[in-house]
Amino acid sequence: MMEFTLNELSSQNFAFEYKKDGEKLAEIEWIQKGDVMVMNHTYVSDVLRGQGIAKKLLDRAAEYAREKNYKMEAVCSYVVAVFERSNDYNDVKA
């Protein structure tokens, strides 16, 4: 199973990252505004494409939102698209 590490990039900027051999291969990033996670960036390296990694990152972020009673605002085009076509995240949508 993939381990995603929570990284505090700055006081309001966070990401779940996947690194292998010190190289960042995937991440989902957000800006924390009060109890809202503004999801602004998703990245998956070409070597991991097609494995559903972006979805796993989003699922991990949603799990984190649920743990903290946060909502998620979709800004990143990937998150916007998933939110539009899936009801799995309705409970965390801002």
N, CA, C and O atoms as a printed pandas DataFrame, in Angstrom:
     atom_number atom_name residue_name chain_id  residue_number  x_coord  y_coord  z_coord
0              1         N          MET        A               1    0.832   -1.201    0.000
1              2        CA          MET        A               1    0.000    0.000    0.000
2              3         C          MET        A               1    0.872    1.259    0.000
3              4         O          MET        A               1    1.924    1.295    0.638
4              5         N          MET        A               2    0.432    2.262   -0.705
5              6        CA          MET        A               2    1.191    3.504   -0.780
6              7         C          MET        A               2    1.015    4.327    0.481
7              8         O          MET        A               2   -0.086    4.465    1.016
8              9         N          GLU        A               3    2.124    4.866    0.937
9             10        CA          GLU        A               3    2.073    5.770    2.079
10            11         C          GLU        A               3    2.163    7.210    1.588
11            12         O          GLU        A               3    3.082    7.570    0.853
12            13         N          PHE        A               4    1.206    8.022    1.998
13            14        CA          PHE        A               4    1.251    9.442    1.672
14            15         C          PHE        A               4    1.637   10.212    2.927
15            16         O          PHE        A               4    1.046   10.013    3.989
16            17         N          THR        A               5    2.612   11.075    2.807
17            18        CA          THR        A               5    3.109   11.843    3.937
18            19         C          THR        A               5    2.497   13.235    3.928
19            20         O          THR        A               5    2.478   13.912    2.900
20            21         N          LEU        A               6    1.997   13.656    5.091
21            22        CA          LEU        A               6    1.468   15.017    5.217
22            23         C          LEU        A               6    2.644   15.963    5.405
23            24         O          LEU        A               6    3.444   15.785    6.323
24            25         N          ASN        A               7    2.753   16.962    4.546
25            26        CA          ASN        A               7    3.857   17.908    4.596
26            27         C          ASN        A               7    3.312   19.325    4.750
27            28         O          ASN        A               7    2.451   19.761    3.986
28            29         N          GLU        A               8    3.825   20.029    5.744
29            30        CA          GLU        A               8    3.451   21.434    5.930
30            31         C          GLU        A               8    4.425   22.285    5.130
31            32         O          GLU        A               8    5.588   22.431    5.506
32            33         N          LEU        A               9    3.941   22.848    4.021
33            34        CA          LEU        A               9    4.797   23.626    3.124
34            35         C          LEU        A               9    4.994   25.042    3.646
35            36         O          LEU        A               9    6.062   25.633    3.486
36            37         N          SER        A              10    3.953   25.576    4.272
37            38        CA          SER        A              10    4.028   26.858    4.972
38            39         C          SER        A              10    2.888   26.838    5.979
39            40         O          SER        A              10    2.206   25.824    6.122
40            41         N          SER        A              11    2.675   27.948    6.679
41            42        CA          SER        A              11    1.686   27.927    7.763
42            43         C          SER        A              11    0.276   27.588    7.285
43            44         O          SER        A              11   -0.524   27.062    8.059
44            45         N          GLN        A              12   -0.042   27.881    6.028
45            46        CA          GLN        A              12   -1.386   27.591    5.534
46            47         C          GLN        A              12   -1.393   26.683    4.313
47            48         O          GLN        A              12   -2.449   26.418    3.738
48            49         N          ASN        A              13   -0.223   26.208    3.919
49            50        CA          ASN        A              13   -0.107   25.423    2.697
50            51         C          ASN        A              13    0.368   24.011    3.041
51            52         O          ASN        A              13    1.436   23.827    3.625
52            53         N          PHE        A              14   -0.443   23.020    2.671
53            54        CA          PHE        A              14   -0.156   21.645    3.026
54            55         C          PHE        A              14   -0.240   20.728    1.807
55            56         O          PHE        A              14   -0.823   21.089    0.785
56            57         N          ALA        A              15    0.341   19.555    1.928
57            58        CA          ALA        A              15    0.245   18.579    0.848
58            59         C          ALA        A              15    0.377   17.173    1.394
59            60         O          ALA        A              15    1.071   16.939    2.383
60            61         N          PHE        A              16   -0.295   16.242    0.740
61            62        CA          PHE        A              16    0.009   14.833    0.942
62            63         C          PHE        A              16    0.919   14.459   -0.218
63            64         O          PHE        A              16    0.605   14.723   -1.379
64            65         N          GLU        A              17    2.054   13.841    0.109
65            66        CA          GLU        A              17    3.056   13.541   -0.901
66            67         C          GLU        A              17    3.406   12.068   -0.900
67            68         O          GLU        A              17    3.317   11.385    0.120
68            69         N          TYR        A              18    3.803   11.602   -2.056
69            70        CA          TYR        A              18    4.346   10.253   -2.181
70            71         C          TYR        A              18    5.757   10.379   -2.733
71            72         O          TYR        A              18    5.971   10.895   -3.831
72            73         N          LYS        A              19    6.721    9.893   -1.942
73            74        CA          LYS        A              19    8.112    9.956   -2.379
74            75         C          LYS        A              19    8.682    8.548   -2.461
75            76         O          LYS        A              19    8.340    7.672   -1.667
76            77         N          LYS        A              20    9.552    8.356   -3.431
77            78        CA          LYS        A              20   10.268    7.092   -3.562
78            79         C          LYS        A              20   11.726    7.414   -3.820
79            80         O          LYS        A              20   12.054    8.168   -4.736
80            81         N          ASP        A              21   12.593    6.842   -3.012
81            82        CA          ASP        A              21   14.031    7.113   -3.125
82            83         C          ASP        A              21   14.320    8.614   -3.120
83            84         O          ASP        A              21   15.155    9.104   -3.880
84            85         N          GLY        A              22   13.615    9.327   -2.252
85            86        CA          GLY        A              22   13.849   10.755   -2.089
86            87         C          GLY        A              22   13.246   11.645   -3.158
87            88         O          GLY        A              22   13.361   12.869   -3.093
88            89         N          GLU        A              23   12.602   11.032   -4.145
89            90        CA          GLU        A              23   12.011   11.818   -5.230
90            91         C          GLU        A              23   10.494   11.891   -5.055
91            92         O          GLU        A              23    9.827   10.881   -4.831
92            93         N          LYS        A              24    9.966   13.114   -5.164
93            94        CA          LYS        A              24    8.512   13.288   -5.053
94            95         C          LYS        A              24    7.860   12.856   -6.362
95            96         O          LYS        A              24    8.127   13.429   -7.418
96            97         N          LEU        A              25    7.001   11.837   -6.280
97            98        CA          LEU        A              25    6.366   11.295   -7.477
98            99         C          LEU        A              25    4.897   11.684   -7.594
99           100         O          LEU        A              25    4.310   11.593   -8.672
100          101         N          ALA        A              26    4.308   12.115   -6.488
101          102        CA          ALA        A              26    2.896   12.498   -6.525
102          103         C          ALA        A              26    2.575   13.379   -5.325
103          104         O          ALA        A              26    3.160   13.241   -4.251
104          105         N          GLU        A              27    1.624   14.291   -5.541
105          106        CA          GLU        A              27    1.188   15.126   -4.416
106          107         C          GLU        A              27   -0.178   15.730   -4.698
107          108         O          GLU        A              27   -0.581   15.917   -5.846
108          109         N          ILE        A              28   -0.872   16.027   -3.608
109          110        CA          ILE        A              28   -2.086   16.834   -3.691
110          111         C          ILE        A              28   -1.916   17.941   -2.660
111          112         O          ILE        A              28   -1.588   17.689   -1.500
112          113         N          GLU        A              29   -2.140   19.152   -3.099
113          114        CA          GLU        A              29   -1.792   20.313   -2.286
114          115         C          GLU        A              29   -3.025   21.170   -2.018
115          116         O          GLU        A              29   -3.954   21.223   -2.824
116          117         N          TRP        A              30   -3.011   21.836   -0.871
117          118        CA          TRP        A              30   -4.122   22.733   -0.558
118          119         C          TRP        A              30   -3.686   23.881    0.330
119          120         O          TRP        A              30   -2.647   23.831    0.989
120          121         N          ILE        A              31   -4.515   24.920    0.327
121          122        CA          ILE        A              31   -4.356   26.052    1.231
122          123         C          ILE        A              31   -5.445   25.931    2.277
123          124         O          ILE        A              31   -6.622   25.785    1.949
124          125         N          GLN        A              32   -5.046   25.992    3.541
125          126        CA          GLN        A              32   -6.000   25.870    4.636
126          127         C          GLN        A              32   -6.548   27.247    4.970
127          128         O          GLN        A              32   -5.805   28.133    5.394
128          129         N          LYS        A              33   -7.859   27.424    4.777
129          130        CA          LYS        A              33   -8.516   28.690    5.131
130          131         C          LYS        A              33   -9.588   28.377    6.155
131          132         O          LYS        A              33  -10.694   27.963    5.806
132          133         N          GLY        A              34   -9.255   28.577    7.424
133          134        CA          GLY        A              34  -10.192   28.210    8.487
134          135         C          GLY        A              34  -10.422   26.715    8.445
135          136         O          GLY        A              34   -9.474   25.937    8.545
136          137         N          ASP        A              35  -11.682   26.301    8.298
137          138        CA          ASP        A              35  -11.959   24.864    8.244
138          139         C          ASP        A              35  -12.204   24.394    6.808
139          140         O          ASP        A              35  -12.844   23.367    6.582
140          141         N          VAL        A              36  -11.688   25.158    5.844
141          142        CA          VAL        A              36  -11.824   24.772    4.432
142          143         C          VAL        A              36  -10.447   24.499    3.818
143          144         O          VAL        A              36   -9.526   25.308    3.928
144          145         N          MET        A              37  -10.338   23.352    3.178
145          146        CA          MET        A              37   -9.141   22.986    2.431
146          147         C          MET        A              37   -9.370   23.398    0.983
147          148         O          MET        A              37  -10.194   22.803    0.289
148          149         N          VAL        A              38   -8.641   24.418    0.523
149          150        CA          VAL        A              38   -8.785   24.870   -0.860
150          151         C          VAL        A              38   -7.810   24.047   -1.712
151          152         O          VAL        A              38   -6.610   24.319   -1.752
152          153         N          MET        A              39   -8.360   23.036   -2.390
153          154        CA          MET        A              39   -7.559   22.072   -3.140
154          155         C          MET        A              39   -7.095   22.711   -4.440
155          156         O          MET        A              39   -7.886   22.889   -5.367
156          157         N          ASN        A              40   -5.795   23.059   -4.509
157          158        CA          ASN        A              40   -5.347   23.870   -5.640
158          159         C          ASN        A              40   -4.336   23.193   -6.556
159          160         O          ASN        A              40   -3.958   23.773   -7.574
160          161         N          HIS        A              41   -3.888   21.987   -6.229
161          162        CA          HIS        A              41   -2.869   21.374   -7.082
162          163         C          HIS        A              41   -2.800   19.862   -6.887
163          164         O          HIS        A              41   -2.766   19.368   -5.760
164          165         N          THR        A              42   -2.780   19.143   -7.993
165          166        CA          THR        A              42   -2.558   17.695   -7.957
166          167         C          THR        A              42   -1.492   17.368   -8.991
167          168         O          THR        A              42   -1.553   17.822  -10.133
168          169         N          TYR        A              43   -0.521   16.578   -8.573
169          170        CA          TYR        A              43    0.564   16.204   -9.485
170          171         C          TYR        A              43    0.844   14.712   -9.359
171          172         O          TYR        A              43    0.940   14.179   -8.253
172          173         N          VAL        A              44    0.974   14.051  -10.490
173          174        CA          VAL        A              44    1.402   12.654  -10.518
174          175         C          VAL        A              44    2.454   12.510  -11.609
175          176         O          VAL        A              44    2.230   12.893  -12.757
176          177         N          SER        A              45    3.595   11.958  -11.243
177          178        CA          SER        A              45    4.687   11.751  -12.199
178          179         C          SER        A              45    4.265   10.793  -13.314
179          180         O          SER        A              45    3.433    9.908  -13.116
180          181         N          ASP        A              46    4.853   10.991  -14.473
181          182        CA          ASP        A              46    4.572   10.115  -15.619
182          183         C          ASP        A              46    4.785    8.640  -15.289
183          184         O          ASP        A              46    4.073    7.784  -15.812
184          185         N          VAL        A              47    5.757    8.333  -14.425
185          186        CA          VAL        A              47    6.042    6.923  -14.123
186          187         C          VAL        A              47    4.908    6.240  -13.368
187          188         O          VAL        A              47    4.840    5.012  -13.308
188          189         N          LEU        A              48    4.012    7.052  -12.789
189          190        CA          LEU        A              48    2.891    6.488  -12.021
190          191         C          LEU        A              48    1.542    6.662  -12.713
191          192         O          LEU        A              48    0.514    6.227  -12.193
192          193         N          ARG        A              49    1.544    7.294  -13.880
193          194        CA          ARG        A              49    0.289    7.582  -14.569
194          195         C          ARG        A              49   -0.512    6.320  -14.842
195          196         O          ARG        A              49    0.049    5.254  -15.097
196          197         N          GLY        A              50   -1.825    6.454  -14.786
197          198        CA          GLY        A              50   -2.695    5.339  -15.124
198          199         C          GLY        A              50   -2.897    4.332  -14.006
199          200         O          GLY        A              50   -3.499    3.279  -14.218
200          201         N          GLN        A              51   -2.399    4.648  -12.819
201          202        CA          GLN        A              51   -2.553    3.731  -11.681
202          203         C          GLN        A              51   -3.568    4.233  -10.655
203          204         O          GLN        A              51   -3.719    3.652   -9.580
204          205         N          GLY        A              52   -4.258    5.313  -11.000
205          206        CA          GLY        A              52   -5.264    5.837  -10.072
206          207         C          GLY        A              52   -4.679    6.535   -8.864
207          208         O          GLY        A              52   -5.333    6.649   -7.827
208          209         N          ILE        A              53   -3.446    7.004   -8.995
209          210        CA          ILE        A              53   -2.771    7.633   -7.850
210          211         C          ILE        A              53   -3.426    8.952   -7.449
211          212         O          ILE        A              53   -3.576    9.233   -6.260
212          213         N          ALA        A              54   -3.815    9.759   -8.430
213          214        CA          ALA        A              54   -4.457   11.044   -8.113
214          215         C          ALA        A              54   -5.716   10.801   -7.281
215          216         O          ALA        A              54   -5.989   11.535   -6.331
216          217         N          LYS        A              55   -6.468    9.785   -7.637
217          218        CA          LYS        A              55   -7.688    9.436   -6.897
218          219         C          LYS        A              55   -7.343    9.012   -5.468
219          220         O          LYS        A              55   -8.038    9.376   -4.519
220          221         N          LYS        A              56   -6.265    8.242   -5.327
221          222        CA          LYS        A              56   -5.851    7.815   -3.988
222          223         C          LYS        A              56   -5.432    9.009   -3.134
223          224         O          LYS        A              56   -5.719    9.064   -1.938
224          225         N          LEU        A              57   -4.752    9.960   -3.764
225          226        CA          LEU        A              57   -4.372   11.180   -3.056
226          227         C          LEU        A              57   -5.609   11.960   -2.620
227          228         O          LEU        A              57   -5.694   12.432   -1.486
228          229         N          LEU        A              58   -6.555   12.088   -3.530
229          230        CA          LEU        A              58   -7.788   12.807   -3.207
230          231         C          LEU        A              58   -8.551   12.096   -2.096
231          232         O          LEU        A              58   -9.102   12.738   -1.202
232          233         N          ASP        A              59   -8.579   10.771   -2.155
233          234        CA          ASP        A              59   -9.249   10.000   -1.102
234          235         C          ASP        A              59   -8.577   10.212    0.247
235          236         O          ASP        A              59   -9.249   10.320    1.272
236          237         N          ARG        A              60   -7.243   10.272    0.244
237          238        CA          ARG        A              60   -6.513   10.494    1.497
238          239         C          ARG        A              60   -6.809   11.889    2.046
239          240         O          ARG        A              60   -6.987   12.063    3.252
240          241         N          ALA        A              61   -6.859   12.876    1.158
241          242        CA          ALA        A              61   -7.165   14.242    1.584
242          243         C          ALA        A              61   -8.588   14.335    2.125
243          244         O          ALA        A              61   -8.842   15.037    3.104
244          245         N          ALA        A              62   -9.514   13.623    1.482
245          246        CA          ALA        A              62  -10.913   13.619    1.943
246          247         C          ALA        A              62  -11.023   12.957    3.311
247          248         O          ALA        A              62  -11.786   13.402    4.169
248          249         N          GLU        A              63  -10.255   11.891    3.505
249          250        CA          GLU        A              63  -10.217   11.196    4.795
250          251         C          GLU        A              63   -9.723   12.158    5.883
251          252         O          GLU        A              63  -10.271   12.211    6.984
252          253         N          TYR        A              64   -8.683   12.909    5.548
253          254        CA          TYR        A              64   -8.122   13.912    6.454
254          255         C          TYR        A              64   -9.167   14.984    6.770
255          256         O          TYR        A              64   -9.318   15.391    7.922
256          257         N          ALA        A              65   -9.884   15.435    5.744
257          258        CA          ALA        A              65  -10.935   16.438    5.937
258          259         C          ALA        A              65  -12.002   15.921    6.895
259          260         O          ALA        A              65  -12.463   16.646    7.777
260          261         N          ARG        A              66  -12.390   14.661    6.712
261          262        CA          ARG        A              66  -13.413   14.068    7.591
262          263         C          ARG        A              66  -12.918   13.962    9.032
263          264         O          ARG        A              66  -13.666   14.235    9.971
264          265         N          GLU        A              67  -11.651   13.563    9.205
265          266        CA          GLU        A              67  -11.067   13.452   10.550
266          267         C          GLU        A              67  -11.101   14.789   11.279
267          268         O          GLU        A              67  -11.351   14.846   12.483
268          269         N          LYS        A              68  -10.846   15.864   10.533
269          270        CA          LYS        A              68  -10.718   17.196   11.124
270          271         C          LYS        A              68  -12.008   18.012   11.051
271          272         O          LYS        A              68  -12.047   19.154   11.508
272          273         N          ASN        A              69  -13.063   17.428   10.475
273          274        CA          ASN        A              69  -14.304   18.169   10.241
274          275         C          ASN        A              69  -14.094   19.376    9.336
275          276         O          ASN        A              69  -14.679   20.437    9.556
276          277         N          TYR        A              70  -13.253   19.206    8.317
277          278        CA          TYR        A              70  -13.014   20.252    7.338
278          279         C          TYR        A              70  -13.881   20.013    6.106
279          280         O          TYR        A              70  -14.408   18.920    5.897
280          281         N          LYS        A              71  -14.013   21.049    5.308
281          282        CA          LYS        A              71  -14.649   20.938    3.996
282          283         C          LYS        A              71  -13.570   21.144    2.938
283          284         O          LYS        A              71  -12.507   21.697    3.220
284          285         N          MET        A              72  -13.853   20.696    1.722
285          286        CA          MET        A              72  -12.900   20.830    0.636
286          287         C          MET        A              72  -13.493   21.669   -0.483
287          288         O          MET        A              72  -14.602   21.410   -0.953
288          289         N          GLU        A              73  -12.739   22.675   -0.902
289          290        CA          GLU        A              73  -13.159   23.501   -2.029
290          291         C          GLU        A              73  -12.288   23.123   -3.230
291          292         O          GLU        A              73  -11.060   23.179   -3.162
292          293         N          ALA        A              74  -12.937   22.740   -4.320
293          294        CA          ALA        A              74  -12.205   22.300   -5.510
294          295         C          ALA        A              74  -11.790   23.492   -6.358
295          296         O          ALA        A              74  -12.636   24.247   -6.839
296          297         N          VAL        A              75  -10.477   23.658   -6.539
297          298        CA          VAL        A              75   -9.942   24.685   -7.422
298          299         C          VAL        A              75   -9.149   23.996   -8.536
299          300         O          VAL        A              75   -9.301   24.324   -9.713
300          301         N          CYS        A              76   -8.318   23.057   -8.158
301          302        CA          CYS        A              76   -7.545   22.257   -9.111
302          303         C          CYS        A              76   -8.497   21.544  -10.069
303          304         O          CYS        A              76   -9.506   20.978   -9.646
304          305         N          SER        A              77   -8.169   21.574  -11.367
305          306        CA          SER        A              77   -9.072   21.020  -12.384
306          307         C          SER        A              77   -9.388   19.541  -12.155
307          308         O          SER        A              77  -10.499   19.092  -12.436
308          309         N          TYR        A              78   -8.420   18.790  -11.648
309          310        CA          TYR        A              78   -8.656   17.365  -11.381
310          311         C          TYR        A              78   -9.732   17.186  -10.303
311          312         O          TYR        A              78  -10.672   16.408  -10.467
312          313         N          VAL        A              79   -9.571   17.918   -9.206
313          314        CA          VAL        A              79  -10.529   17.801   -8.090
314          315         C          VAL        A              79  -11.917   18.278   -8.528
315          316         O          VAL        A              79  -12.927   17.665   -8.184
316          317         N          VAL        A              80  -11.956   19.364   -9.283
317          318        CA          VAL        A              80  -13.229   19.866   -9.815
318          319         C          VAL        A              80  -13.934   18.763  -10.609
319          320         O          VAL        A              80  -15.125   18.514  -10.416
320          321         N          ALA        A              81  -13.192   18.109  -11.498
321          322        CA          ALA        A              81  -13.764   17.063  -12.350
322          323         C          ALA        A              81  -14.283   15.880  -11.536
323          324         O          ALA        A              81  -15.373   15.372  -11.801
324          325         N          VAL        A              82  -13.511   15.447  -10.556
325          326        CA          VAL        A              82  -13.934   14.298   -9.733
326          327         C          VAL        A              82  -15.169   14.659   -8.908
327          328         O          VAL        A              82  -16.111   13.872   -8.811
328          329         N          PHE        A              83  -15.157   15.849   -8.317
329          330        CA          PHE        A              83  -16.301   16.289   -7.520
330          331         C          PHE        A              83  -17.574   16.331   -8.371
331          332         O          PHE        A              83  -18.661   16.008   -7.891
332          333         N          GLU        A              84  -17.428   16.729   -9.627
333          334        CA          GLU        A              84  -18.597   16.831  -10.500
334          335         C          GLU        A              84  -19.180   15.474  -10.869
335          336         O          GLU        A              84  -20.395   15.337  -11.016
336          337         N          ARG        A              85  -18.318   14.471  -11.019
337          338        CA          ARG        A              85  -18.833   13.187  -11.502
338          339         C          ARG        A              85  -18.998   12.132  -10.412
339          340         O          ARG        A              85  -19.434   11.016  -10.697
340          341         N          SER        A              86  -18.656   12.466   -9.177
341          342        CA          SER        A              86  -18.773   11.483   -8.105
342          343         C          SER        A              86  -19.528   12.059   -6.911
343          344         O          SER        A              86  -19.388   13.236   -6.578
344          345         N          ASN        A              87  -20.330   11.209   -6.276
345          346        CA          ASN        A              87  -21.042   11.629   -5.063
346          347         C          ASN        A              87  -20.295   11.227   -3.794
347          348         O          ASN        A              87  -20.753   11.497   -2.684
348          349         N          ASP        A              88  -19.129   10.573   -3.968
349          350        CA          ASP        A              88  -18.387   10.062   -2.813
350          351         C          ASP        A              88  -17.890   11.164   -1.876
351          352         O          ASP        A              88  -17.556   10.908   -0.719
352          353         N          TYR        A              89  -17.848   12.390   -2.392
353          354        CA          TYR        A              89  -17.246   13.477   -1.615
354          355         C          TYR        A              89  -18.264   14.527   -1.177
355          356         O          TYR        A              89  -17.900   15.576   -0.645
356          357         N          ASN        A              90  -19.533   14.235   -1.404
357          358        CA          ASN        A              90  -20.563   15.235   -1.097
358          359         C          ASN        A              90  -20.497   15.721    0.343
359          360         O          ASN        A              90  -20.793   16.883    0.621
360          361         N          ASP        A              91  -20.110   14.839    1.259
361          362        CA          ASP        A              91  -20.073   15.201    2.679
362          363         C          ASP        A              91  -18.936   16.169    2.998
363          364         O          ASP        A              91  -18.970   16.830    4.036
364          365         N          VAL        A              92  -17.935   16.267    2.129
365          366        CA          VAL        A              92  -16.828   17.163    2.417
366          367         C          VAL        A              92  -16.746   18.366    1.467
367          368         O          VAL        A              92  -15.860   19.210    1.598
368          369         N          LYS        A              93  -17.664   18.430    0.528
369          370        CA          LYS        A              93  -17.638   19.579   -0.399
370          371         C          LYS        A              93  -17.988   20.861    0.331
371          372         O          LYS        A              93  -18.937   20.917    1.112
372          373         N          ALA        A              94  -17.191   21.900    0.055
373          374        CA          ALA        A              94  -17.454   23.207    0.699
374          375         C          ALA        A              94  -18.666   23.860    0.063
375          376         O          ALA        A              94  -19.053   24.960    0.459
